[in-house]
Each structure stands twice: as C-alpha cells, then as structure tokens.
Amino acid sequence: MNPHERLGLASVEDDLVRLEALLGESVTFGDTFLDSVTSHLIRAGGKRLRPLLAVASATCGERTATREDLLGGVSLELMHLASLYHDDVMDEALVRRGTVSANARWSNTIAILTGDFLFSRASDLLADLGPEAVRIQARTFERLVQGQIRETTGPGDGVDPLDFYLQVLADKTGSLIATSARFGAMFAGAPESVVEIMIRYGERIGVAFQLSDDLLDITSDTVEFGKTPGTDLREGVITLPVLHARRSGDPADRRLLELLAGDLTDEAKHHEALVLLRSHPAIQAARTDLKQWAFDARQTLQPLPDIPARRALEALCDFVVARTR
C-alpha cells in the first residue's frame, strides 16, 4: 500500500502523477548543467507534503485537479526545495535526502544561485494565478526568511528556548504548508471560513511533521527519510528532544548535558549521546508535544462536514504521530 492510500488519499494519486511531471517540467530548460542542478533535489524524492495538501484541499478527492490546483502546489514545492538548497549551504550539509547535497557536489555558490533560481520560478508560475496568489506567496516567503534569521541568531535574553524553537518551526515549516492548504481551498472557491480552517490546519500539521522528524533523528535505528539517525545531533542542530533534555536538573544527566554542550563529531561521543538521549524522559516529553500539535491540527477540522477529505486530513494527523513509534 502506498503512502497516499494509507492516508486515505488514493483518490488524488493520478493528480500527483500529473503534479510530479509538472514539477519536472518547471525546472527543465534544455541546458544540461542548469537542468541537472535545478532538478537535483527533485530527483532525490521527498514526501511532497505541500503539493499533496494543495491538491487534496482543492479537490477533496472528489474531482480531478485543475491546472491552477497543480500550479499552486508546484510553486510551493519549488519554494520549499529552494530553501533546502540554501539551508544546506548554511549548515555545510554533505547529504540531503540520501544523496550528495548540491553544495557538496558543485559548490556553495552554485547551490545558492540554484535556490534563488527556484524561488524565481515559483513566482513566475504563481503569476498565472493572479496577484492575490503572488501576494500570499511573498508574505509566506517573508515568514520563511524571518524564521531562518531567528534560527541563525538564536533566542535573546529572557526568551524561552523551547517557545523560540516552536516559533521558528511555525515560520520556516508551518507557514509554507499552511499556504499550500490555503491555495487548495482558495483555488477551489471554498468559503473564506473554510480557507481559514485550512490555514490553521496546515500550520499545525506542518509543525507536527517537523517535530516528528526531530524524534526520528534520535529514535530511528536505520537510515530513513533520507538521512542517518543522529545526523542533527552530530551537526549540532538543536531539536526538540535536545531542548527538553537541557531542561533537566537531575544530577544523573550531567554526562548527557556535557555531551550535548560539546562537539559530537567524534563517533564515540556521538554514539554515547545518542544512547543516553534515547533512554531519557526528553523523548517522551517530545512525543507529548508532537501529539498535542497533531491533536490541535485535527481539532481545527471539526467545523467541516464529515466527508472523505476531512477524514483523510485527520488520518494525516494520526500518521504523523504513528511514524515515530
């Protein structure tokens, strides 16, 4: 059974095949080098959560997606991919989605320019959908960049690191997924009340997905979702389980906190920190947070009628929790 069937979204499978083709076409220009770098991460795969939500929100699984539905989803996936090119440069990442990152394969300059190029392609596609779509995209891009700046500068004095982290996720991840759901409902001509529900749902489920990725980075025993377990830990990326562990006042956690404050590129120290963190109450605390975000996403759907589309979106809330077990 494929992922879309598990989520009750098998009805949009044909739409997503068309969307994947359009995604490839949008970054193909007949220049061998340019085509190779712009399609690099597309070929590496991905969940396609943003276009999936755009299409599902627009069609409710009851009609074939229009070109407008597909273009909205493609443009937001291109924005997401563009941000990944830039993120990998900032993080000096060597791997993305199980393949060599663009910055490692070519150079930082090429990766940055490719990200810029994909942002421009996303804007060009949205221009066909009207000025309101372009305005929404620009404001979404604004939030995404604000989130990246906040993440780079870190929380200021007196700011709770956990609250700060969740706001960064809402800006960097939730905003783009919220716009995906918004575009779907908007292009389908849904009432404004439904559009607002989809915006709130999209942001919450977007944050929930990132929190589940945080957990999987620590708890997974095998290479899943395009990266080796403990990658964030090794690279010094502060995620939800680490933030919870750092709140500990238990003297028994002194060694773990010492490791988390140091350089974990050393294989022995990295392994030790991973083992200690996996058995720490921080993991359960992170799971509780994840469940709350998924529950909040589900609750936003309550005003909608009990139709297959709503049940599919609710199933997505269950899936985002279940994937970390």
KOLFI-197874 format. One record per residue (C-alpha): residue in three letters; x, y, z; residue number from 0. Coordinates in steps of 0.02 Angstrom, whole numbers, plus 50000, padded with zeros to 5 digits. Each point is the difference from the previous one (the first is absolute). Last residue first. Example, Ala and Ser with C-alpha at 12.3 -4.5 7.8 and 13.67 -1.06 7.14 Angstrom:
<rs>
+-----+-------+-------+-------+-----+
|   r |     X |     Y |     Z |   k |
+-----+-------+-------+-------+-----+
| ser | 50684 | 49947 | 50357 |   1 |
| ala | 49931 | 49828 | 50033 |   0 |
+-----+-------+-------+-------+-----+
</rs>
This chain:
<rs>
+-----+-------+-------+-------+-----+
|   r |     X |     Y |     Z |   k |
+-----+-------+-------+-------+-----+
| arg | 50333 | 50241 | 50858 | 324 |
| thr | 50050 | 50157 | 49905 | 323 |
| arg | 49894 | 49966 | 49844 | 322 |
| ala | 49845 | 49981 | 50109 | 321 |
| val | 49995 | 50184 | 50048 | 320 |
| val | 50007 | 50071 | 49823 | 319 |
| phe | 49883 | 49861 | 49943 | 318 |
| asp | 49862 | 50044 | 50123 | 317 |
| cys | 49997 | 50182 | 49944 | 316 |
| leu | 50002 | 49943 | 49819 | 315 |
| ala | 49849 | 49892 | 50038 | 314 |
| glu | 49909 | 50158 | 50052 | 313 |
| leu | 50038 | 50074 | 49829 | 312 |
| ala | 49931 | 49843 | 49919 | 311 |
| arg | 49844 | 50005 | 50108 | 310 |
| arg | 49970 | 50181 | 49949 | 309 |
| ala | 50017 | 49956 | 49816 | 308 |
| pro | 49885 | 49849 | 50018 | 307 |
| ile | 49857 | 50108 | 50067 | 306 |
| asp | 49941 | 50034 | 50178 | 305 |
| pro | 49960 | 50183 | 49976 | 304 |
| leu | 50130 | 50128 | 50055 | 303 |
| pro | 49984 | 50090 | 50168 | 302 |
| gln | 50109 | 49867 | 50086 | 301 |
| leu | 50151 | 50023 | 49885 | 300 |
| thr | 50094 | 50114 | 50121 | 299 |
| gln | 49993 | 49859 | 50127 | 298 |
| arg | 50107 | 49887 | 49891 | 297 |
| ala | 50140 | 50129 | 49991 | 296 |
| asp | 49990 | 50024 | 50189 | 295 |
| phe | 50015 | 49812 | 50025 | 294 |
| ala | 50154 | 49994 | 49887 | 293 |
| trp | 50080 | 50143 | 50097 | 292 |
| gln | 49958 | 49916 | 50165 | 291 |
| lys | 50065 | 49830 | 49944 | 290 |
| leu | 50165 | 50078 | 49949 | 289 |
| asp | 50018 | 50087 | 50168 | 288 |
| thr | 49967 | 49836 | 50091 | 287 |
| arg | 50126 | 49912 | 49890 | 286 |
| ala | 50131 | 50131 | 50045 | 285 |
| ala | 49966 | 49972 | 50186 | 284 |
| gln | 50016 | 49813 | 49972 | 283 |
| ile | 50169 | 50024 | 49917 | 282 |
| ala | 50057 | 50122 | 50134 | 281 |
| pro | 49970 | 49862 | 50130 | 280 |
| his | 50173 | 49933 | 49949 | 279 |
| ser | 50029 | 49826 | 49928 | 278 |
| arg | 50032 | 50059 | 49822 | 277 |
| leu | 50102 | 50147 | 50065 | 276 |
| leu | 50125 | 49889 | 50088 | 275 |
| val | 50026 | 49887 | 49849 | 274 |
| leu | 50016 | 50148 | 49880 | 273 |
| ala | 50123 | 50089 | 50114 | 272 |
| glu | 50109 | 49845 | 50013 | 271 |
| his | 49997 | 49973 | 49812 | 270 |
| his | 50049 | 50180 | 49966 | 269 |
| lys | 50139 | 49992 | 50129 | 268 |
| ala | 50073 | 49845 | 49919 | 267 |
| glu | 49983 | 50067 | 49823 | 266 |
| asp | 50081 | 50170 | 50035 | 265 |
| thr | 49895 | 50125 | 49904 | 264 |
| leu | 49907 | 50030 | 50163 | 263 |
| asp | 50088 | 50159 | 50053 | 262 |
| gly | 49941 | 50058 | 50171 | 261 |
| ala | 49845 | 50065 | 50090 | 260 |
| leu | 49902 | 49842 | 49962 | 259 |
| leu | 50140 | 49895 | 50071 | 258 |
| glu | 50005 | 50095 | 50164 | 257 |
| leu | 49811 | 49993 | 50011 | 256 |
| leu | 50006 | 49812 | 49979 | 255 |
| arg | 50136 | 49981 | 50131 | 254 |
| arg | 49909 | 50109 | 50127 | 253 |
| asp | 49835 | 49908 | 49978 | 252 |
| ala | 50013 | 49908 | 50166 | 251 |
| pro | 50006 | 50170 | 50086 | 250 |
| asp | 49817 | 50024 | 49949 | 249 |
| gly | 49964 | 50181 | 49958 | 248 |
| ser | 49938 | 49960 | 49826 | 247 |
| arg | 49951 | 50144 | 49886 | 246 |
| arg | 50141 | 49955 | 49880 | 245 |
| ala | 49916 | 49833 | 49966 | 244 |
| his | 49842 | 50089 | 49940 | 243 |
| leu | 50099 | 50108 | 49880 | 242 |
| val | 50095 | 49847 | 49937 | 241 |
| pro | 49838 | 49906 | 49967 | 240 |
| leu | 49929 | 50150 | 49902 | 239 |
| thr | 50148 | 50034 | 49887 | 238 |
| ile | 50164 | 50096 | 50013 | 237 |
| val | 50110 | 49964 | 49849 | 236 |
| gly | 50177 | 49962 | 50058 | 235 |
| glu | 50045 | 49907 | 49841 | 234 |
| arg | 50019 | 49833 | 50090 | 233 |
| leu | 49833 | 50021 | 50088 | 232 |
| asp | 49911 | 50048 | 49840 | 231 |
| thr | 50072 | 49846 | 49914 | 230 |
| gly | 49953 | 49884 | 50144 | 229 |
| pro | 49918 | 49872 | 49888 | 228 |
| thr | 50067 | 50007 | 49820 | 227 |
| lys | 49902 | 50102 | 49875 | 226 |
| gly | 49877 | 49985 | 49857 | 225 |
| phe | 49839 | 49960 | 50092 | 224 |
| glu | 50073 | 49844 | 50076 | 223 |
| val | 50174 | 49931 | 50031 | 222 |
| thr | 49975 | 49875 | 50140 | 221 |
| asp | 49977 | 49999 | 50189 | 220 |
| ser | 49880 | 50147 | 50010 | 219 |
| thr | 49984 | 50081 | 50170 | 218 |
| ile | 50107 | 50156 | 49989 | 217 |
| asp | 49971 | 50065 | 49824 | 216 |
| leu | 49826 | 49926 | 50007 | 215 |
| leu | 49955 | 50115 | 50144 | 214 |
| asp | 50051 | 50158 | 49909 | 213 |
| asp | 49911 | 49938 | 49843 | 212 |
| ser | 49842 | 49982 | 50105 | 211 |
| leu | 50021 | 50179 | 50058 | 210 |
| gln | 50016 | 50055 | 49819 | 209 |
| phe | 49840 | 49909 | 49953 | 208 |
| ala | 49908 | 50076 | 50147 | 207 |
| val | 50053 | 50175 | 49949 | 206 |
| gly | 49923 | 49972 | 49829 | 205 |
| ile | 49844 | 49921 | 50074 | 204 |
| arg | 49974 | 50158 | 50102 | 203 |
| glu | 50032 | 50122 | 49858 | 202 |
| gly | 49891 | 49905 | 49878 | 201 |
| tyr | 49853 | 49983 | 50119 | 200 |
| arg | 49997 | 50186 | 50038 | 199 |
| ile | 50006 | 50045 | 49815 | 198 |
| met | 49871 | 49866 | 49958 | 197 |
| ile | 49879 | 50069 | 50128 | 196 |
| glu | 50023 | 50175 | 49931 | 195 |
| val | 49961 | 49940 | 49823 | 194 |
| val | 49844 | 49914 | 50067 | 193 |
| ser | 49936 | 50162 | 50078 | 192 |
| glu | 50043 | 50093 | 49840 | 191 |
| pro | 49881 | 49889 | 49902 | 190 |
| ala | 50082 | 49878 | 49879 | 189 |
| gly | 50030 | 50058 | 49821 | 188 |
| ala | 50110 | 49851 | 49954 | 187 |
| phe | 50147 | 50117 | 49974 | 186 |
| met | 49982 | 50062 | 50179 | 185 |
| ala | 49984 | 49827 | 50079 | 184 |
| gly | 50156 | 49936 | 49914 | 183 |
| phe | 50096 | 50162 | 50022 | 182 |
| arg | 49966 | 50001 | 50187 | 181 |
| ala | 50059 | 49821 | 50023 | 180 |
| ser | 50164 | 50043 | 49913 | 179 |
| thr | 50009 | 50165 | 50095 | 178 |
| ala | 49991 | 49907 | 50165 | 177 |
| ile | 50138 | 49883 | 49940 | 176 |
| leu | 50111 | 50150 | 49964 | 175 |
| ser | 49963 | 50084 | 50166 | 174 |
| gly | 50024 | 49843 | 50104 | 173 |
| thr | 50178 | 49967 | 49945 | 172 |
| lys | 50108 | 50154 | 50024 | 171 |
| asp | 49882 | 50114 | 50096 | 170 |
| ala | 49912 | 49868 | 50106 | 169 |
| leu | 50166 | 49911 | 50027 | 168 |
| val | 50083 | 50161 | 50058 | 167 |
| gln | 49854 | 50032 | 50118 | 166 |
| leu | 50021 | 49825 | 50072 | 165 |
| tyr | 50184 | 50032 | 50030 | 164 |
| phe | 49968 | 50164 | 50090 | 163 |
| asp | 49873 | 49918 | 50114 | 162 |
| leu | 50130 | 49866 | 50040 | 161 |
| pro | 50142 | 50124 | 50026 | 160 |
| asp | 49898 | 50108 | 50122 | 159 |
| val | 50048 | 50180 | 49967 | 158 |
| gly | 50078 | 50094 | 50145 | 157 |
| asp | 50153 | 50052 | 49901 | 156 |
| gly | 49980 | 49975 | 49814 | 155 |
| pro | 49963 | 49838 | 49911 | 154 |
| gly | 50114 | 49950 | 49856 | 153 |
| thr | 50076 | 50108 | 49863 | 152 |
| thr | 49996 | 49867 | 49864 | 151 |
| glu | 49831 | 49928 | 50048 | 150 |
| arg | 49926 | 50173 | 50008 | 149 |
| ile | 50069 | 50041 | 49827 | 148 |
| gln | 49931 | 49837 | 49930 | 147 |
| gly | 49830 | 50035 | 50076 | 146 |
| gln | 49998 | 50175 | 49929 | 145 |
| val | 50045 | 49926 | 49830 | 144 |
| leu | 49852 | 49880 | 50005 | 143 |
| arg | 49885 | 50137 | 50062 | 142 |
| glu | 50046 | 50114 | 49854 | 141 |
| phe | 49982 | 49856 | 49877 | 140 |
| thr | 49823 | 49975 | 50063 | 139 |
| arg | 49966 | 50184 | 49977 | 138 |
| ala | 50065 | 49992 | 49822 | 137 |
| gln | 49897 | 49844 | 49963 | 136 |
| ile | 49842 | 50083 | 50063 | 135 |
| arg | 50033 | 50152 | 49890 | 134 |
| val | 50033 | 49890 | 49848 | 133 |
| ala | 49837 | 49905 | 50028 | 132 |
| glu | 49906 | 50164 | 50018 | 131 |
| pro | 50078 | 50068 | 49840 | 130 |
| gly | 49933 | 49860 | 49890 | 129 |
| leu | 50027 | 49816 | 49965 | 128 |
| asp | 50114 | 50023 | 49848 | 127 |
| ala | 50121 | 50100 | 50108 | 126 |
| leu | 50012 | 49847 | 50112 | 125 |
| leu | 50108 | 49909 | 49873 | 124 |
| asp | 50121 | 50147 | 49987 | 123 |
| ser | 50013 | 50014 | 50188 | 122 |
| ala | 50047 | 49817 | 50019 | 121 |
| arg | 50126 | 50017 | 49859 | 120 |
| ser | 50081 | 50148 | 50090 | 119 |
| phe | 50015 | 49900 | 50161 | 118 |
| leu | 50076 | 49857 | 49900 | 117 |
| phe | 50132 | 50116 | 49928 | 116 |
| asp | 50047 | 50067 | 50170 | 115 |
| gly | 50023 | 49823 | 50064 | 114 |
| thr | 50106 | 49960 | 49848 | 113 |
| leu | 50105 | 50155 | 50031 | 112 |
| ile | 50032 | 49947 | 50179 | 111 |
| ala | 50045 | 49822 | 49950 | 110 |
| ile | 50115 | 50059 | 49860 | 109 |
| thr | 50091 | 50118 | 50117 | 108 |
| asn | 50016 | 49870 | 50137 | 107 |
| ser | 50083 | 49882 | 49877 | 106 |
| trp | 49966 | 49851 | 49885 | 105 |
| arg | 49972 | 49833 | 50084 | 104 |
| ala | 50018 | 50060 | 50180 | 103 |
| asn | 49891 | 50154 | 49973 | 102 |
| ala | 49872 | 49896 | 49906 | 101 |
| ser | 49987 | 49873 | 50140 | 100 |
| val | 50057 | 49822 | 49965 |  99 |
| thr | 49852 | 49880 | 50009 |  98 |
| gly | 49897 | 49922 | 50138 |  97 |
| arg | 49874 | 50140 | 50008 |  96 |
| arg | 50137 | 50130 | 50026 |  95 |
| val | 50180 | 49958 | 50037 |  94 |
| leu | 50157 | 50103 | 50026 |  93 |
| ala | 49925 | 50141 | 50102 |  92 |
| glu | 50101 | 50158 | 50030 |  91 |
| asp | 49852 | 50058 | 50106 |  90 |
| met | 49986 | 50169 | 49912 |  89 |
| val | 50031 | 49922 | 49830 |  88 |
| asp | 49878 | 49859 | 50034 |  87 |
| asp | 49868 | 50124 | 50056 |  86 |
| his | 50014 | 50098 | 49837 |  85 |
| tyr | 49970 | 49847 | 49891 |  84 |
| leu | 49861 | 49948 | 50119 |  83 |
| ser | 49915 | 50170 | 49987 |  82 |
| ala | 49991 | 49980 | 49811 |  81 |
| leu | 49919 | 49830 | 50022 |  80 |
| his | 49863 | 50076 | 50108 |  79 |
| met | 49970 | 50141 | 49878 |  78 |
| leu | 49992 | 49874 | 49858 |  77 |
| glu | 49873 | 49897 | 50099 |  76 |
| leu | 49899 | 50159 | 50021 |  75 |
| ser | 49998 | 50035 | 49813 |  74 |
| val | 49955 | 49820 | 49960 |  73 |
| gly | 49850 | 49999 | 50117 |  72 |
| gly | 49928 | 50161 | 49930 |  71 |
| leu | 50034 | 49943 | 49823 |  70 |
| leu | 49907 | 49837 | 50031 |  69 |
| asp | 49842 | 50083 | 50064 |  68 |
| glu | 50005 | 50127 | 49858 |  67 |
| arg | 50021 | 49859 | 49872 |  66 |
| thr | 49840 | 49924 | 50069 |  65 |
| ala | 50000 | 49851 | 50117 |  64 |
| thr | 49879 | 49860 | 49955 |  63 |
| arg | 49847 | 49993 | 50110 |  62 |
| glu | 49938 | 49926 | 50164 |  61 |
| gly | 50161 | 49973 | 50099 |  60 |
| cys | 49963 | 50161 | 50095 |  59 |
| thr | 50058 | 50082 | 49837 |  58 |
| ala | 50080 | 50160 | 50061 |  57 |
| ser | 50054 | 49947 | 50174 |  56 |
| ala | 50067 | 49835 | 49932 |  55 |
| val | 50098 | 50088 | 49862 |  54 |
| ala | 50079 | 50130 | 50113 |  53 |
| leu | 50030 | 49872 | 50138 |  52 |
| leu | 50091 | 49884 | 49882 |  51 |
| pro | 50095 | 50146 | 49924 |  50 |
| arg | 50071 | 50042 | 50172 |  49 |
| leu | 50026 | 49823 | 50063 |  48 |
| arg | 50106 | 49949 | 49851 |  47 |
| lys | 50076 | 49867 | 50115 |  46 |
| gly | 50170 | 50010 | 49916 |  45 |
| gly | 50091 | 49935 | 49846 |  44 |
| ala | 50185 | 50016 | 49956 |  43 |
| arg | 49952 | 50041 | 49820 |  42 |
| ile | 49920 | 50161 | 50059 |  41 |
| leu | 50157 | 50038 | 50100 |  40 |
| his | 50112 | 50004 | 49847 |  39 |
| ser | 49871 | 50071 | 49879 |  38 |
| thr | 50070 | 50177 | 50005 |  37 |
| val | 50182 | 49939 | 49997 |  36 |
| ser | 49981 | 49880 | 49852 |  35 |
| asp | 49889 | 50116 | 49899 |  34 |
| leu | 50125 | 50142 | 50015 |  33 |
| phe | 50143 | 49888 | 49943 |  32 |
| thr | 49913 | 49925 | 49850 |  31 |
| asp | 49912 | 50157 | 49941 |  30 |
| gly | 49836 | 49946 | 49919 |  29 |
| phe | 49891 | 50099 | 50119 |  28 |
| thr | 49931 | 49876 | 50125 |  27 |
| val | 49955 | 50064 | 50174 |  26 |
| ser | 49812 | 50020 | 49975 |  25 |
| glu | 49990 | 49842 | 49897 |  24 |
| gly | 50054 | 49893 | 50148 |  23 |
| leu | 49867 | 50076 | 50113 |  22 |
| leu | 49871 | 49980 | 49862 |  21 |
| ala | 50038 | 49814 | 49989 |  20 |
| glu | 49988 | 49982 | 50189 |  19 |
| leu | 49833 | 50093 | 49997 |  18 |
| arg | 49929 | 49886 | 49868 |  17 |
| val | 50047 | 49849 | 50107 |  16 |
| leu | 49929 | 50092 | 50150 |  15 |
| asp | 49833 | 50022 | 49913 |  14 |
| asp | 49994 | 49814 | 49960 |  13 |
| glu | 50027 | 49958 | 50184 |  12 |
| val | 49869 | 50123 | 50060 |  11 |
| ser | 49868 | 49866 | 50034 |  10 |
| ala | 50128 | 49896 | 50096 |   9 |
| leu | 49991 | 50132 | 50136 |   8 |
| gly | 49939 | 49895 | 50147 |   7 |
| leu | 50165 | 50027 | 50090 |   6 |
| arg | 50057 | 49822 | 49978 |   5 |
| glu | 49947 | 50010 | 49817 |   4 |
| his | 50110 | 50155 | 49978 |   3 |
| pro | 50148 | 49913 | 50079 |   2 |
| asn | 49996 | 49850 | 49880 |   1 |
| met | 49927 | 49831 | 50048 |   0 |
+-----+-------+-------+-------+-----+
</rs>
